[in-house]
Amino acid sequence: MGSVALAVTDGMLHFELSVAYEVFGPAPAAVTVPWYDLAVCGPDAVRVGRFRLEPDHGLDRLRYADTVIVPGWADVDVDPPADLVDAVRAAHEAGARVASLCTGAFVLAAAGLLDGRRATTHWAHTEILAARYPEVAVDPDVLYVDNGSVLTSAGKAAALDLCLHLVRLDHGSAVANTVARRLVVPPHRAGGQAQFVATPMPSRDDHPLAALFPWVIERLDQPLTVEDLARRARMSSRNLGRHFRAVTGTTPLQWLLTQRIRRAQELLETTDDVVDTIAAATGMGTATTLRRHFNRTVGVPPDTYRRTFRSRYEPTVPSGQPLDLDHVQ
């Protein structure tokens, strides 16, 4: 997924466009893997909010990209331009992965890419999307939906969640986390794709769970229970569950399992520890337990996941010299 094309035209939302450019533009200094080749594609100069934008290429260039990003469409009551819709459809037919940010889903729907698929958009426009395109299974309760070659995100900040998800798919969790740190955002938030999206920390320091989350993250190697978390938060288990549901959208146990899986992914990417060691470090207990939960959540066994993200950027060394795995990216 080396080349990324941003599809722009008059009427796009500048926030979502900026988010995509920030993520897929120049790589952070700490990222050493091969990065994306980004192109901005549109019909001549376009007006994006209060800004004038000069595209690098015309919309016909979309069909040559590995990934096409369609930013938010400002006025959902107006049909998107036919040349944009045709270019996005042609890119998908040519094999591109196509992702919409926020109301960019209306462009994908107009191109027929969401027919028979689950999709989302900004919560304020989900009913409009569902009514206008009844063939689309609109889900208003998720941050984003990943259908493989077609992805859609909810509104505004969820565009960043989807962009980081794409980086995670292409380069692994460690690289996605590096990008998130540069942007000063959580690398994972609760959403529709449990295998990659974990949960946010409370935004207020005085929130009842503000001190609990980092305390748990530092103790993932321990056999924590809901009662342990409730005791640490100084509340009943029932009250803890209510607070967890309000902040994360899930239960304390599911949140804890997601954090353990996320830690296991990072260790598989960045260390040579055997699965038994990783199981102990993530509080899973045994390799069998880790493999069961990992396979069910991520969709592949731990060993396959490690080969995918370790071998992709494994350095080449001269024949006969040992490979220093401590420095594999």
N, C-alpha and C positions, 0 to 999 in steps of 0.2 A: 504494500500500500504506500508506495513512495511518493506519488504525485497527488496533490490535493488541489482542487479547483473550487474557488468561491464563485457561485453564480449570482451576479448582481444586476439590478436594473432599477429604474426609477421606482420609488415606492418601497424600498427595502428599509428595515429598521437598523439604525447604525449600531445599536448596542450589540445585537447578535452578530453582526458582521465583524465588529471589533473583537469580540470574544474569539471567534474562529481564527481571525488573523493573529491574535496574540498566542493562541495555542499552537497553530500549525505554521506560523512564521518562523523567524530565526530561532534555533534551538537554544535553550538555556546553556550557560557555560559549563554546567556540571554534567550535561548530557553528552556522551561520547559515541552513541550509536548513530548510524546513518539516519539523517533526519528527512523531513518531508520537503519536497520541491513544490512550493506554493505558487499558484497563479490566480489572479483576479480576472474573471471573465465577464464581459458584459457588452452591450451594444453602445459603442462610443462612450462619451462622458455621461455619467449618470448622477442624479441627485439623490443622496441618501440623507434624509432628514435635512439639516441645515448645511450639509457638507456636499461638496462636489468631488466626485471620484473618477479617476482616469484608469479604466481597466487595462490589464496587460494584453489581453487577447479578446477576441469575439466569443460569443456564446457557442460557436461551433467547436471551440477547443474543449468543451466539457466532455465530449465523447472519447477523448484521449486520456482522461484522468483516471487514476485508480479510485479516488474518492471525490465525490461532488458534495459540497455543502451548500444548502439553500438557506440563507438567513431569513429572519422574520419578514412577513409581508404586512405592510402597515395598515392597509384598509381591506379587511376581509369581505366587505360588501362589494368590492370591485374585483372582477375577474383578473387574474394575473395575465401578463402579456402572452400572446400565443407563441411568440418566438422563444420565450423563456421556457414555457411548458414543453414545447417540442424539443428543445435542446436538452432538458432534463430527462425526458423520456428516451431520447436517442442515446444519451450517456448510459442510462441503465441498461438499455438493450445491447449496448456495446460491452457490457460487463462491469461497469462502474458500481461501486458501493455508493448509495445516495442517502444523505442524511439531511433532515430539515431541522431548523432551530425555531422554536416557538411557532408562530403562525406560518412559517414556511411550509408547514404541513398542507396548507391549502394549495400550494403549487404542486406538491407531490400528488395530492388527491386529484387535481385537475389533469395531471398527466396519467392518471389511472394506476399509479404505482401502489396505492394503498387499498385497492379493491381486494376484498377478501382477507385483508390483513388487519391486525390490531395496530392502533396508532394513538398518539396523543398530541395535544397542542396546549396553548395557554388555557387555563381553566375557564376564563371568561368567554372563550370561543368554542368550547367543546360541543355545546349543543348545536351551534350553527354548523360546525363541521359535520356532525352526525346527520343533521337534517338535510344538508345540501348533498352529501355523499353517503347515502344509506348503505352502500356496499362496504363501507369502512367500519370496522369494529372499534369505535372510539372509547378509550379508557381515560377518564378524567382524573384518576387518582394516582398516577405514577409520574416520576420525573422524566422518564424516557422509555421508549420501547425499541427493542432490538429484534428485527426480523431477519438478520443476516445481511442481505444486500440492501435492505431498506430500513432506515432508522428514523425515529421522530422524537423530538423532545418537547417537554412542557415549556412554560413561559420563562423568559428572562434568564435568571440565574441557572435554570435547568439546562440552558444551552451549554453552559460550562461543564455541567455534569456529563452531558453526552459527549462533548469534545474530549474530556479526560477519559471517558469510557473507550473512545476510539483509540486514543494513545495507549491505553492499557491493553486493548486487544492486539495492537500492532507491536508493542515494545515491552509489555509486561508491567507489573505493578510498581517495581522499583523506579522505572523511568517516569511513569505517570505520577508517582508521588513526588518526584523531583520537580516536575512541571507544576504540580499543585503548590509545592512550597514556594516556588518563585512567584506564583500568583497570590500567595498568602490566603489560600482557601483550603477547606478540608478536602482531602483526596477522594473521599467517599461520602455519599449521603444516602439516606433511605430512598428506595425507588423500586422500579418495576423489574430490575434485573438483579436478583439476589446474589448471583454468583460473582458479581463484580462491585456492587454498590453496598457499602456499609452505612453507618448512621452518623448524623452530625453531633457535634457537641453543643450543649446549650449556649446560646449567644450571650446570656447574661451571667455575670459572676455570682449573682445572688439566687440563681435558680437552684432548687433543691438537689438537682443532680449534677451541678457544675463541678463539684469536687469528686464525684463518684466515678465518672468516666475515665479520667486519667489514672485514678487509683486502680481500676480494673485493668486497664491496658498494661500497667506495670506488673500485673500478677496473672497474666494469661497462662503461665506454667502451673498454676495452682488449681485444684479442683473446687472452683467457686460454685456456690449454689445461690438460688434466689434469696434464701434466708441470709446468706453472707452479705449480699448486696444491700438488702433491706436494713440489716443491722448497721452496716457502714453508713448508709444514708439516714439512719435514725428515724425510720418509719416502718410501718407494717408492710408485709409483702403485697397486700392488696393495694395499698396506697402507692407503693413503688411501681406496681404494674400500671396504674392509671397515669403516673408521671411519665413512664417509659412510652406508653402508647401515645401520649400527647406530643412528646418530643421526637420520638424516632419512628412512630407508626407501627411498631412491632412490640413483641414481648421481651422481657429481660433475658430469657433463655435463648431466644432466637438471635437477639443482638449479640449476646456473648458468643454463640456459636459462629456468627458471622465474623467477629473479631478474631477468633481462633483460626478460621479458614484464611482470613487476610494475612495473618502473621505467618501461617504455613506457606502461603504463596510467596511472600517476601523471602523466607528462609530457603525455599526451593530455588529461587532465582539468584540469591546472593551468597549462598554457602554450599559446601559439599557435604553437609550433614546427612546421614542416612535417615530414612523415614522414621525409624524408631526414635532417633534423637529428636527429630522435629515434632513427633507426636508428644514426647515428654515436654518439650519447650513450649508447646501450645496448649497444654492441659488436656490433650486427647487421650493420654494414657498409653495406648498401644497403637502400633502401626495399622492393625486391622481396623480399629475405630477411626483413625485418621483417614484411611483409604475410603471407608464407607461414606463418611460425611463429605470428604473432598470430592469424590466422584459424583455424588448426588447433587452437590452444590455447584461445582465448577463444570461438570460434564465430562471430565477426563480424569484418569488416575494421577496421583502425584508424580510418578516417574515420567509419564507422558508430558505433563505440564512442565517439568524441569527440562526435558529435552527440547521442548518447543522454544523456551525462552532463554536457555543457556547456550544452545548450539547455534542459534540464529546469529549471535554476534561474537562467537568464540574466536579469539585471535589465532592467526596462523603462526606457528613457530617452526624454525628450521628442523629438519629431520634429525632425530637423535637427541634433541634437547627437551628437558622436561617442561611441561606446561604449568605455569604458575596460576592455578585456579583462583587464588586470592585476588587476582586482578582482572578476572574475566568480567566483562560488562554485561 
